[in-house]
Amino acid sequence: MFPKMRRKNQQLPQDECERILKTASYGVLGLNGINGYPYTVALNYVYNSGKIYFHCALQGYKTDCIKGDCRASFSVIGDDTVIAPKYTTAYRSVTAFGKVKILDDRNEILTAIKKITLKYVEDTTDMQAEIDKYINSLCILEMTVEHMTGKAGLESE
């Protein structure tokens, strides 16, 4: 179903892919657009146990696309250094493929938003107050990863 990587010497092991997914600060979600064009959007996220969680508004083009076709990809870049004298870039990247669903269970939504918050916020003193303030206008997306592949530029080794 998913093509094998052509340049196997650049393929990252699965544990390295997961490390990059856990530590990168943002990624790009790719969806099948309802107008026939691909739709991509940069998002904050959290990766946990084979699932990627995002937050967004309850309504919008992103959720419309997911309702039309739940298949998606998500790409992150863990390292990115341009090596100008060699006309190349040292990088480590991961692309995950899977299906996205809109969570509707309140406990799942609360668990996911707390995980997202803990990834990005050091001082969580007011976390619950912020969650309570926005919970009714918040949509949580859950992507179940079916396949992932990682690649490193040869210069990053």
DSSP file (Angstrom, degrees, kcal/mol; ACC not computed):
  #  RESIDUE AA STRUCTURE BP1 BP2  ACC     N-H-->O    O-->H-N    N-H-->O    O-->H-N    TCO  KAPPA ALPHA  PHI   PSI    X-CA   Y-CA   Z-CA
    1    1 A M              0   0    0      0, 0.0     0, 0.0     0, 0.0     0, 0.0   0.000 360.0 360.0 360.0 -41.8    0.0    0.0    0.0
    2    2 A F        -     0   0    0      1,-0.0     2,-0.0     0, 0.0     0, 0.0  -0.904 360.0-116.1-107.4 134.8    2.8    2.4    0.8
    3    3 A P        -     0   0    0      0, 0.0     2,-0.2     0, 0.0     3,-0.0  -0.326  29.3-112.9 -68.3 149.7    5.9    2.5   -1.5
    4    4 A K        -     0   0    0      1,-0.1     2,-0.2     2,-0.0     3,-0.0  -0.514  39.4 -95.2 -78.2 149.9    9.2    1.5   -0.1
    5    5 A M        -     0   0    0     -2,-0.2     3,-0.3     1,-0.1    -1,-0.1  -0.478  28.1-149.4 -68.4 131.6   11.9    4.2    0.2
    6    6 A R  S    S+     0   0    0      1,-0.2     2,-1.2    -2,-0.2    -1,-0.1   0.901  90.3  51.5 -70.3 -42.5   14.1    4.2   -2.8
    7    7 A R    >   +     0   0    0      1,-0.2     3,-2.3     2,-0.1     4,-0.3  -0.662  67.2 175.1-100.0  79.9   17.3    5.4   -1.0
    8    8 A K  G >  S+     0   0    0     -2,-1.2     3,-1.3     1,-0.3    -1,-0.2   0.758  71.8  68.7 -58.7 -28.5   17.4    2.9    1.8
    9    9 A N  G 3  S+     0   0    0      1,-0.3    -1,-0.3    -3,-0.1    -2,-0.1   0.635 102.6  47.4 -68.2 -10.9   20.7    4.3    3.1
   10   10 A Q  G <  S+     0   0    0     -3,-2.3   142,-2.5     2,-0.1    -1,-0.3   0.441  85.6 115.4-105.2  -3.0   18.9    7.4    4.1
   11   11 A Q  B <   -A  151   0A   0     -3,-1.3   140,-0.3    -4,-0.3    -3,-0.0  -0.485  59.0-138.4 -74.0 134.3   16.0    5.7    5.9
   12   12 A L        -     0   0    0    138,-2.2   138,-0.5    -2,-0.2    -2,-0.1  -0.655  22.1-108.5 -89.1 146.0   15.7    6.3    9.6
   13   13 A P    >>  -     0   0    0      0, 0.0     4,-2.0     0, 0.0     3,-0.6  -0.333  33.5-107.8 -67.5 157.8   14.8    3.4   12.0
   14   14 A Q  H 3> S+     0   0    0      1,-0.2     4,-2.5     2,-0.2     5,-0.2   0.846 117.9  56.1 -58.2 -37.9   11.3    3.6   13.5
   15   15 A D  H 3> S+     0   0    0      1,-0.2     4,-1.8     2,-0.2    -1,-0.2   0.864 108.4  48.4 -66.0 -32.7   12.5    4.5   17.0
   16   16 A E  H <> S+     0   0    0     -3,-0.6     4,-2.3     2,-0.2    -1,-0.2   0.870 109.1  53.5 -71.6 -37.3   14.3    7.6   15.5
   17   17 A C  H  X S+     0   0    0     -4,-2.0     4,-2.5     1,-0.2    -2,-0.2   0.932 110.4  47.1 -60.0 -45.5   11.1    8.5   13.6
   18   18 A E  H  X S+     0   0    0     -4,-2.5     4,-2.2     2,-0.2    -2,-0.2   0.885 109.3  53.9 -65.4 -38.4    9.1    8.4   16.9
   19   19 A R  H  X S+     0   0    0     -4,-1.8     4,-1.6     2,-0.2    -1,-0.2   0.927 110.4  46.8 -60.8 -44.5   11.8   10.5   18.6
   20   20 A I  H  X S+     0   0    0     -4,-2.3     4,-2.5     1,-0.2     3,-0.2   0.921 111.4  51.2 -64.2 -43.9   11.5   13.1   16.0
   21   21 A L  H  < S+     0   0    0     -4,-2.5    26,-0.3     1,-0.2    -1,-0.2   0.866 111.5  48.7 -61.1 -35.5    7.7   13.1   16.1
   22   22 A K  H  < S+     0   0    0     -4,-2.2    -1,-0.2    -5,-0.2    -2,-0.2   0.805 120.4  34.4 -73.8 -28.4    7.9   13.5   19.9
   23   23 A T  H  < S+     0   0    0     -4,-1.6    -2,-0.2    -3,-0.2    -3,-0.2   0.706  87.1 101.2-106.6 -21.8   10.3   16.4   19.9
   24   24 A A     <  -     0   0    0     -4,-2.5    21,-0.2    -5,-0.2    54,-0.1  -0.309  64.5-139.5 -64.9 151.3    9.6   18.5   16.8
   25   25 A S  S    S-     0   0    0     52,-0.2    20,-0.4     1,-0.2     2,-0.3   0.760  73.3  -1.4 -88.7 -24.8    7.6   21.7   17.5
   26   26 A Y        -     0   0    0     51,-0.2    51,-0.5    18,-0.2     2,-0.3  -0.972  58.9-169.5-155.0 168.5    5.2   21.7   14.5
   27   27 A G  E     -B   43   0A   0     16,-2.3    16,-2.9    -2,-0.3     2,-0.5  -0.887  28.8-101.8-149.9-179.2    4.4   19.8   11.4
   28   28 A V  E     -BC  42  75A   0     47,-2.6    47,-2.2    -2,-0.3     2,-0.5  -0.957  26.1-151.1-118.7 118.6    2.4   20.0    8.2
   29   29 A L  E     -BC  41  74A   0     12,-2.8    12,-1.9    -2,-0.5     2,-0.5  -0.751  10.4-157.0 -87.8 128.1   -0.9   18.1    8.0
   30   30 A G  E     +BC  40  73A   0     43,-3.6    43,-1.9    -2,-0.5     2,-0.3  -0.930  16.9 173.5-110.5 126.4   -1.9   17.1    4.4
   31   31 A L  E     -BC  39  72A   0      8,-3.4     8,-2.6    -2,-0.5     2,-0.8  -0.851  40.3-104.6-126.1 160.9   -5.5   16.4    3.6
   32   32 A N  E     -B   38   0A   0     39,-0.6    37,-0.1    37,-0.4    36,-0.1  -0.798  46.5-132.0 -84.2 113.7   -7.5   15.7    0.5
   33   33 A G    >   -     0   0    0      4,-1.0     3,-1.5    -2,-0.8    29,-0.1  -0.293   7.2-127.9 -70.8 151.0   -9.3   19.0   -0.2
   34   34 A I  T 3  S+     0   0    0      1,-0.3    -1,-0.1    27,-0.2    -2,-0.0   0.647 109.7  57.3 -73.0 -12.9  -13.0   19.0   -1.0
   35   35 A N  T 3  S-     0   0    0      2,-0.3    -1,-0.3     0, 0.0    -2,-0.1   0.293 123.1-101.4 -98.2   9.0  -12.2   21.0   -4.1
   36   36 A G  S <  S+     0   0    0     -3,-1.5    -2,-0.1     1,-0.3    -3,-0.0   0.283  91.3 109.1  91.1 -11.6   -9.9   18.4   -5.6
   37   37 A Y  S    S-     0   0    0     -5,-0.1    -4,-1.0     1,-0.1    -1,-0.3  -0.759  77.5-105.8 -96.0 144.1   -6.7   20.2   -4.6
   38   38 A P  E     -B   32   0A   0      0, 0.0     2,-0.4     0, 0.0    -6,-0.2  -0.367  33.8-150.4 -61.5 148.5   -4.4   19.0   -1.8
   39   39 A Y  E     -B   31   0A   0     -8,-2.6    -8,-3.4    23,-0.0     2,-0.4  -0.990  16.0-179.9-126.8 124.9   -4.7   21.0    1.4
   40   40 A T  E     +B   30   0A   0     -2,-0.4     2,-0.3   -10,-0.2   -10,-0.2  -0.948   2.2 178.5-124.9 147.1   -1.8   21.4    3.8
   41   41 A V  E     -B   29   0A   0    -12,-1.9   -12,-2.8    -2,-0.4     2,-0.3  -0.983  28.1-124.2-149.3 134.7   -1.6   23.4    7.0
   42   42 A A  E     +B   28   0A   0     -2,-0.3     2,-0.3   -14,-0.2   -14,-0.2  -0.627  41.3 172.9 -79.1 133.5    1.1   23.8    9.6
   43   43 A L  E     -B   27   0A   0    -16,-2.9   -16,-2.3    -2,-0.3     2,-0.2  -0.981  36.8-120.5-142.2 149.5    0.0   22.8   13.1
   44   44 A N        +     0   0    0     -2,-0.3    11,-0.4   -18,-0.2     2,-0.3  -0.551  48.3 160.6 -75.4 158.0    1.2   22.3   16.6
   45   45 A Y        -     0   0    0    -20,-0.4     2,-0.3    -2,-0.2     9,-0.2  -0.955  35.4-129.3-163.7 173.6    0.6   18.7   17.8
   46   46 A V  E     -D   53   0A   0      7,-1.5     7,-2.7    -2,-0.3     2,-0.5  -0.988  15.1-148.1-139.5 140.5    1.5   16.0   20.2
   47   47 A Y  E     +D   52   0A   0     -2,-0.3     2,-0.3   -26,-0.3     5,-0.2  -0.908  25.1 163.7-106.8 131.8    2.5   12.4   19.3
   48   48 A N  E >   -D   51   0A   0      3,-3.0     3,-1.1    -2,-0.5    -2,-0.0  -0.896  61.8 -25.2-153.1 118.3    1.6    9.7   21.8
   49   49 A S  T 3  S-     0   0    0     -2,-0.3     3,-0.1     1,-0.3    -2,-0.0   0.875 126.5 -39.7  50.5  51.7    1.5    5.9   21.4
   50   50 A G  T 3  S+     0   0    0      1,-0.2    95,-2.4    94,-0.1     2,-0.4   0.594 120.6  99.5  79.8  10.3    0.9    5.8   17.6
   51   51 A K  E <   -DE  48 144A   0     -3,-1.1    -3,-3.0    93,-0.2     2,-0.4  -0.971  55.9-153.1-130.8 146.6   -1.5    8.7   17.6
   52   52 A I  E     -DE  47 143A   0     91,-2.4    91,-3.2    -2,-0.4     2,-0.4  -0.975  14.2-157.8-118.6 130.9   -1.1   12.4   16.7
   53   53 A Y  E     +DE  46 142A   0     -7,-2.7    -7,-1.5    -2,-0.4     2,-0.3  -0.900  13.2 174.5-114.4 138.5   -3.3   15.0   18.2
   54   54 A F  E     - E   0 141A   0     87,-2.0    87,-2.4    -2,-0.4     2,-0.4  -0.910  18.4-141.8-131.0 158.1   -4.1   18.5   16.9
   55   55 A H  E     + E   0 140A   0    -11,-0.4     2,-0.3    -2,-0.3    85,-0.2  -0.952  30.6 146.3-121.5 150.1   -6.5   21.2   18.0
   56   56 A C  E     - E   0 139A   0     83,-2.5    83,-2.7    -2,-0.4     2,-0.1  -0.902  50.1 -61.0-158.7-175.8   -8.5   23.5   15.8
   57   57 A A  E     - E   0 138A   0     -2,-0.3    81,-0.2    81,-0.2     6,-0.1  -0.389  47.4-114.6 -74.6 158.0  -11.8   25.3   15.5
   58   58 A L  S    S+     0   0    0     79,-0.6     2,-0.4     1,-0.1    -1,-0.1   0.819 100.0  31.7 -63.2 -31.7  -15.1   23.4   15.5
   59   59 A Q  S    S+     0   0    0      4,-0.0     2,-0.3    80,-0.0    -2,-0.1  -0.959  79.4  95.3-130.3 147.1  -15.8   24.4   12.0
   60   60 A G  S  > S-     0   0    0     -2,-0.4     4,-2.1     1,-0.1     5,-0.2  -0.906  80.1 -65.5 158.0 178.2  -13.7   25.2    9.0
   61   61 A Y  H  > S+     0   0    0     -2,-0.3     4,-2.7     1,-0.2     5,-0.2   0.864 123.5  58.3 -61.4 -38.4  -12.1   23.9    5.9
   62   62 A K  H  > S+     0   0    0      1,-0.2     4,-2.0     2,-0.2    -1,-0.2   0.946 110.2  41.7 -58.3 -50.5   -9.8   21.5    7.7
   63   63 A T  H  > S+     0   0    0      1,-0.2     4,-2.3     2,-0.2    -1,-0.2   0.855 112.2  55.9 -68.4 -33.4  -12.8   19.7    9.4
   64   64 A D  H  X S+     0   0    0     -4,-2.1     4,-1.4     2,-0.2    -1,-0.2   0.922 108.1  48.7 -61.4 -43.0  -14.7   19.8    6.1
   65   65 A C  H  X S+     0   0    0     -4,-2.7     4,-2.3     1,-0.2    -2,-0.2   0.920 110.9  49.9 -62.6 -43.9  -11.9   18.0    4.4
   66   66 A I  H  < S+     0   0    0     -4,-2.0    -1,-0.2     1,-0.2    -2,-0.2   0.890 108.3  52.5 -64.2 -40.1  -11.7   15.4    7.1
   67   67 A K  H  < S+     0   0    0     -4,-2.3    -1,-0.2     1,-0.2    -2,-0.2   0.820 113.4  45.6 -64.5 -29.9  -15.4   14.7    6.9
   68   68 A G  H  < S-     0   0    0     -4,-1.4     2,-0.3     1,-0.3    -2,-0.2   0.830 136.8  -1.5 -81.1 -34.2  -15.0   14.2    3.2
   69   69 A D     <  -     0   0    0     -4,-2.3   -37,-0.4   -37,-0.1    -1,-0.3  -0.816  58.2-161.9-161.2 112.3  -12.0   12.0    3.3
   70   70 A C        +     0   0    0     -2,-0.3    30,-2.6    -3,-0.2     2,-0.1   0.540  57.2 111.8 -80.6  -5.9  -10.2   11.0    6.6
   71   71 A R  E     + F   0  99A   0     28,-0.2   -39,-0.6    -5,-0.1     2,-0.3  -0.462  44.3 159.5 -71.0 139.8   -7.0    9.9    5.0
   72   72 A A  E     -CF  31  98A   0     26,-2.7    26,-2.2    -2,-0.1     2,-0.3  -0.956  33.0-143.6-152.0 165.8   -4.0   12.2    5.8
   73   73 A S  E     -CF  30  97A   0    -43,-1.9   -43,-3.6    -2,-0.3     2,-0.4  -0.952  11.4-161.7-130.0 156.5   -0.3   12.6    6.0
   74   74 A F  E     -CF  29  96A   0     22,-2.4    22,-3.0    -2,-0.3     2,-0.4  -0.976   7.1-167.8-141.9 124.5    1.7   14.6    8.5
   75   75 A S  E     +CF  28  95A   0    -47,-2.2   -47,-2.6    -2,-0.4     2,-0.3  -0.924   6.0 179.2-119.2 137.7    5.3   15.7    8.0
   76   76 A V  E     - F   0  94A   0     18,-2.5    18,-2.3    -2,-0.4     2,-0.5  -0.956  20.1-143.3-130.7 152.6    7.8   17.1   10.5
   77   77 A I  E     - F   0  93A   0    -51,-0.5    16,-0.3    -2,-0.3   -52,-0.2  -0.973  14.5-178.9-116.2 118.7   11.4   18.2   10.1
   78   78 A G  E    S+     0   0A   0     14,-2.9     2,-0.3    -2,-0.5    15,-0.2   0.878  72.4  15.8 -84.5 -40.8   13.5   17.4   13.1
   79   79 A D  E     + F   0  92A   0     13,-1.3    13,-1.5   -55,-0.0    -1,-0.3  -0.976  61.8 174.7-134.0 146.9   16.8   18.9   12.0
   80   80 A D  E     + F   0  91A   0     -2,-0.3     2,-0.4    11,-0.2    11,-0.2  -0.757   8.4 159.3-158.0 102.9   17.5   21.3    9.2
   81   81 A T  E     - F   0  90A   0      9,-2.8     9,-3.1    -2,-0.2     2,-0.4  -0.968  30.3-141.2-131.5 117.5   20.9   22.9    8.5
   82   82 A V  E     - F   0  89A   0     -2,-0.4     2,-0.7     7,-0.2     7,-0.3  -0.618   8.2-160.5 -75.4 130.7   21.8   24.4    5.1
   83   83 A I  E >>> - F   0  88A   0      5,-3.0     5,-1.5    -2,-0.4     3,-1.3  -0.777  12.1-178.3-111.7  82.6   25.4   23.6    4.2
   84   84 A A  G >45S+     0   0    0     -2,-0.7     3,-1.5     1,-0.3    -1,-0.2   0.853  74.0  57.3 -55.8 -44.7   25.9   26.3    1.6
   85   85 A P  G 345S+     0   0    0      0, 0.0    -1,-0.3     0, 0.0    -2,-0.0   0.786 114.7  40.1 -61.1 -23.7   29.5   25.4    0.5
   86   86 A K  G <45S-     0   0    0     -3,-1.3    -2,-0.2     2,-0.2     3,-0.1   0.395 107.5-125.1-103.4   2.0   28.3   21.9   -0.4
   87   87 A Y  T <<5S+     0   0    0     -3,-1.5     2,-0.3    -4,-0.5    -3,-0.2   0.907  75.7  96.6  56.3  45.0   25.0   23.0   -2.0
   88   88 A T  E   < -F   83   0A   0     -5,-1.5    -5,-3.0    65,-0.0     2,-0.4  -0.886  66.1-123.6-150.2 178.7   23.0   20.7    0.3
   89   89 A T  E     -F   82   0A   0     -2,-0.3     2,-0.6    -7,-0.3    66,-0.4  -0.998  12.3-141.0-133.4 135.7   21.0   20.5    3.5
   90   90 A A  E     +F   81   0A   0     -9,-3.1    -9,-2.8    -2,-0.4     2,-0.3  -0.860  43.8 152.9 -91.3 126.2   21.5   18.2    6.5
   91   91 A Y  E     -F   80   0A   0     -2,-0.6    62,-2.4   -11,-0.2     2,-0.4  -0.975  40.1-155.5-151.6 161.9   18.1   17.1    7.7
   92   92 A R  E     +FG  79 152A   0    -13,-1.5   -14,-2.9    -2,-0.3   -13,-1.3  -0.973  29.4 169.8-137.2 126.2   16.0   14.5    9.5
   93   93 A S  E     -FG  77 151A   0     58,-2.6    58,-2.5    -2,-0.4     2,-0.4  -0.947  19.2-156.8-139.6 159.2   12.3   14.3    8.6
   94   94 A V  E     -FG  76 150A   0    -18,-2.3   -18,-2.5    -2,-0.3     2,-0.4  -0.997   0.9-165.9-135.9 138.4    9.4   12.0    9.2
   95   95 A T  E     -FG  75 149A   0     54,-2.8    54,-2.3    -2,-0.4     2,-0.4  -0.995  10.0-166.0-124.3 127.2    6.1   11.6    7.3
   96   96 A A  E     -FG  74 148A   0    -22,-3.0   -22,-2.4    -2,-0.4     2,-0.4  -0.865   2.1-159.7-110.0 145.1    3.3    9.7    8.9
   97   97 A F  E     +FG  73 147A   0     50,-3.3    49,-3.2    -2,-0.4    50,-1.8  -0.958  33.6 106.9-122.6 142.1    0.2    8.4    7.1
   98   98 A G  E     -FG  72 145A   0    -26,-2.2   -26,-2.7    -2,-0.4     2,-0.4  -0.969  61.0 -65.0 179.6-163.2   -3.1    7.5    8.7
   99   99 A K  E     -FG  71 144A   0     45,-1.3    45,-2.5    -2,-0.3     2,-0.4  -0.921  36.8-147.2-117.1 139.7   -6.7    8.4    9.2
  100  100 A V  E     - G   0 143A   0    -30,-2.6     2,-0.3    -2,-0.4    43,-0.2  -0.853  14.9-176.8-107.3 137.4   -7.9   11.4   11.1
  101  101 A K  E     - G   0 142A   0     41,-2.3    41,-2.7    -2,-0.4     2,-0.6  -0.954  28.6-120.1-129.4 155.5  -11.1   11.5   13.2
  102  102 A I  E     - G   0 141A   0     -2,-0.3    39,-0.2    39,-0.2     2,-0.2  -0.835  33.9-129.0 -92.0 120.0  -12.8   14.3   15.1
  103  103 A L        +     0   0    0     37,-2.6    37,-0.4    -2,-0.6     3,-0.0  -0.456  32.5 170.7 -71.5 139.3  -13.0   13.4   18.7
  104  104 A D        +     0   0    0     -2,-0.2     2,-0.6    35,-0.1    -1,-0.1   0.461  47.9  99.0-124.5  -7.5  -16.4   13.7   20.3
  105  105 A D     >  -     0   0    0      1,-0.2     4,-2.4     2,-0.0     3,-0.2  -0.731  66.3-145.4 -83.0 121.9  -15.9   12.1   23.7
  106  106 A R  H  > S+     0   0    0     -2,-0.6     4,-2.6     1,-0.2     5,-0.2   0.858  97.6  51.9 -57.9 -39.7  -15.3   14.8   26.3
  107  107 A N  H  > S+     0   0    0      2,-0.2     4,-2.3     1,-0.2    -1,-0.2   0.900 110.8  47.7 -65.6 -40.0  -12.8   12.7   28.3
  108  108 A E  H  > S+     0   0    0     -3,-0.2     4,-2.4     2,-0.2    -2,-0.2   0.896 112.1  50.6 -65.3 -39.8  -10.8   12.0   25.2
  109  109 A I  H  X S+     0   0    0     -4,-2.4     4,-2.7     2,-0.2     5,-0.2   0.937 111.8  46.9 -63.0 -47.3  -10.8   15.7   24.3
  110  110 A L  H  X S+     0   0    0     -4,-2.6     4,-1.9     1,-0.2    -2,-0.2   0.906 112.6  49.5 -62.7 -42.3   -9.7   16.7   27.7
  111  111 A T  H  X S+     0   0    0     -4,-2.3     4,-1.8    -5,-0.2    -1,-0.2   0.927 113.6  46.3 -61.9 -45.3   -6.9   14.1   27.8
  112  112 A A  H  X S+     0   0    0     -4,-2.4     4,-2.5     1,-0.2    -2,-0.2   0.917 111.4  49.5 -66.2 -44.6   -5.6   15.2   24.4
  113  113 A I  H  X S+     0   0    0     -4,-2.7     4,-2.5     1,-0.2    -1,-0.2   0.859 109.9  52.4 -67.3 -32.3   -5.7   18.9   25.0
  114  114 A K  H  X S+     0   0    0     -4,-1.9     4,-2.7    -5,-0.2    -1,-0.2   0.907 109.4  49.3 -66.7 -40.2   -3.8   18.4   28.3
  115  115 A K  H  X S+     0   0    0     -4,-1.8     4,-1.3     2,-0.2    -2,-0.2   0.915 112.6  47.6 -63.7 -42.5   -1.1   16.4   26.4
  116  116 A I  H  X S+     0   0    0     -4,-2.5     4,-1.1     1,-0.2     3,-0.4   0.943 113.4  48.2 -62.5 -46.6   -0.8   19.1   23.8
  117  117 A T  H >X S+     0   0    0     -4,-2.5     4,-2.6     1,-0.2     3,-0.7   0.919 108.1  53.5 -60.4 -46.0   -0.6   21.8   26.4
  118  118 A L  H 3< S+     0   0    0     -4,-2.7    -1,-0.2     1,-0.2    -2,-0.2   0.783 104.5  57.1 -63.5 -26.5    2.0   20.0   28.4
  119  119 A K  H 3< S+     0   0    0     -4,-1.3    -1,-0.2    -3,-0.4    -2,-0.2   0.860 121.3  24.7 -69.4 -34.3    4.2   19.7   25.3
  120  120 A Y  H << S+     0   0    0     -4,-1.1     2,-0.5    -3,-0.7    -2,-0.2   0.647 110.3  68.6-109.1 -18.2    4.3   23.5   24.8
  121  121 A V     <  -     0   0    0     -4,-2.6     3,-0.1    -5,-0.2    -1,-0.1  -0.913  46.8-174.2-115.8 124.8    3.7   25.2   28.1
  122  122 A E  S    S+     0   0    0     -2,-0.5     2,-0.9     1,-0.2    -1,-0.2   0.927  80.4  52.7 -78.7 -47.6    6.2   25.1   31.0
  123  123 A D        +     0   0    0      1,-0.1     3,-0.4     3,-0.0    -1,-0.2  -0.795  60.7 172.6 -94.8 104.9    4.0   26.9   33.6
  124  124 A T    >   +     0   0    0     -2,-0.9     3,-1.6     1,-0.2     4,-0.4   0.118  39.7 118.1 -99.2  20.8    0.7   25.0   33.8
  125  125 A T  T 3  S+     0   0    0      1,-0.3     3,-0.2     2,-0.1    -1,-0.2   0.889  87.5  31.4 -53.6 -43.5   -0.6   26.9   36.8
  126  126 A D  T 3> S+     0   0    0     -3,-0.4     4,-2.3     1,-0.2    -1,-0.3   0.206  88.2 112.4-100.2  14.4   -3.6   28.3   34.8
  127  127 A M  H <> S+     0   0    0     -3,-1.6     4,-2.7     1,-0.2     5,-0.2   0.924  77.3  45.9 -57.2 -50.8   -3.9   25.3   32.4
  128  128 A Q  H  > S+     0   0    0     -4,-0.4     4,-2.8    -3,-0.2    -1,-0.2   0.877 111.7  52.5 -64.1 -36.8   -7.3   24.1   33.7
  129  129 A A  H  > S+     0   0    0      2,-0.2     4,-1.8     1,-0.2    -1,-0.2   0.907 111.3  47.1 -63.8 -41.4   -8.7   27.6   33.7
  130  130 A E  H  X S+     0   0    0     -4,-2.3     4,-1.6     2,-0.2    -2,-0.2   0.915 112.6  49.1 -65.7 -43.2   -7.6   28.0   30.0
  131  131 A I  H  X S+     0   0    0     -4,-2.7     4,-2.0    -5,-0.2     3,-0.4   0.945 111.4  49.1 -61.1 -47.5   -9.0   24.7   29.0
  132  132 A D  H  < S+     0   0    0     -4,-2.8     4,-0.3     1,-0.2    -1,-0.2   0.858 108.9  55.0 -59.5 -35.8  -12.4   25.4   30.7
  133  133 A K  H  < S+     0   0    0     -4,-1.8    -1,-0.2     1,-0.2    -2,-0.2   0.860 123.0  23.4 -65.9 -37.1  -12.5   28.8   29.0
  134  134 A Y  H >< S+     0   0    0     -4,-1.6     3,-1.8    -3,-0.4     4,-0.3   0.472  89.4 102.5-111.5  -4.2  -12.1   27.3   25.5
  135  135 A I  G >< S+     0   0    0     -4,-2.0     3,-1.0     1,-0.3    -1,-0.1   0.815  80.7  54.1 -57.1 -34.9  -13.3   23.7   25.7
  136  136 A N  G 3  S+     0   0    0     -4,-0.3    -1,-0.3     1,-0.2    -2,-0.1   0.645 114.0  40.9 -77.5 -13.2  -16.7   24.4   24.1
  137  137 A S  G <  S+     0   0    0     -3,-1.8   -79,-0.6   -80,-0.0     2,-0.4   0.182  97.1 104.1-113.7  16.3  -15.2   26.0   21.0
  138  138 A L  E <   -E   57   0A   0     -3,-1.0     2,-0.5    -4,-0.3   -81,-0.2  -0.820  49.0-165.2-107.1 135.4  -12.4   23.5   20.7
  139  139 A C  E     -E   56   0A   0    -83,-2.7   -83,-2.5    -2,-0.4     2,-0.5  -0.967   7.6-157.6-115.4 132.9  -12.1   20.6   18.2
  140  140 A I  E     -E   55   0A   0     -2,-0.5   -37,-2.6   -37,-0.4     2,-0.4  -0.948   4.1-158.4-112.2 129.6   -9.5   17.9   18.7
  141  141 A L  E     -EG  54 102A   0    -87,-2.4   -87,-2.0    -2,-0.5     2,-0.5  -0.867   2.4-161.0-104.5 138.5   -8.3   15.8   15.8
  142  142 A E  E     -EG  53 101A   0    -41,-2.7   -41,-2.3    -2,-0.4     2,-0.6  -0.976   1.3-164.3-122.4 119.0   -6.8   12.4   16.3
  143  143 A M  E     -EG  52 100A   0    -91,-3.2   -91,-2.4    -2,-0.5     2,-0.7  -0.908   9.4-150.9-103.4 120.4   -4.7   10.8   13.6
  144  144 A T  E     -EG  51  99A   0    -45,-2.5   -45,-1.3    -2,-0.6     2,-0.4  -0.823  21.5-130.9 -89.5 117.7   -4.0    7.1   14.0
  145  145 A V  E     + G   0  98A   0    -95,-2.4   -47,-0.3    -2,-0.7     3,-0.1  -0.558  33.1 170.2 -75.9 123.0   -0.7    6.4   12.3
  146  146 A E  E    S+     0   0A   0    -49,-3.2     2,-0.3    -2,-0.4   -48,-0.2   0.688  71.2   3.6 -99.1 -28.0   -0.8    3.5    9.9
  147  147 A H  E     - G   0  97A   0    -50,-1.8   -50,-3.3     2,-0.0    -1,-0.4  -0.976  62.8-176.5-157.6 141.3    2.6    3.9    8.4
  148  148 A M  E     - G   0  96A   0     -2,-0.3     2,-0.4   -52,-0.2   -52,-0.2  -0.997   1.7-173.0-142.5 150.4    5.6    6.2    8.9
  149  149 A T  E     - G   0  95A   0    -54,-2.3   -54,-2.8    -2,-0.3     2,-0.3  -0.996   5.9-160.1-140.4 144.7    8.9    6.7    7.3
  150  150 A G  E     - G   0  94A   0   -138,-0.5  -138,-2.2    -2,-0.4     2,-0.4  -0.926   4.7-167.4-126.7 152.2   11.8    8.9    8.2
  151  151 A K  E     -AG  11  93A   0    -58,-2.5   -58,-2.6    -2,-0.3     2,-0.4  -0.997   6.1-159.4-141.5 141.9   14.7   10.1    6.1
  152  152 A A  E     - G   0  92A   0   -142,-2.5   -60,-0.2    -2,-0.4     2,-0.1  -0.976  26.1-119.9-121.0 134.4   18.0   11.7    6.9
  153  153 A G    >   -     0   0    0    -62,-2.4     3,-2.5    -2,-0.4     4,-0.3  -0.487  30.7-118.6 -64.5 141.5   20.1   13.8    4.4
  154  154 A L  G >  S+     0   0    0      1,-0.3     3,-1.1     2,-0.2    -1,-0.1   0.779 112.6  63.0 -57.1 -27.3   23.4   12.1    4.0
  155  155 A E  G 3  S+     0   0    0    -66,-0.4    -1,-0.3     1,-0.2   -65,-0.2   0.688  92.9  64.3 -71.0 -17.7   25.2   15.2    5.4
  156  156 A S  G <         0   0    0     -3,-2.5    -1,-0.2   -65,-0.2    -2,-0.2   0.480 360.0 360.0 -87.6  -0.1   23.4   14.8    8.8
  157  157 A E    <         0   0    0     -3,-1.1    -1,-0.2    -4,-0.3    -2,-0.1   0.454 360.0 360.0 -91.6 360.0   25.1   11.5    9.5
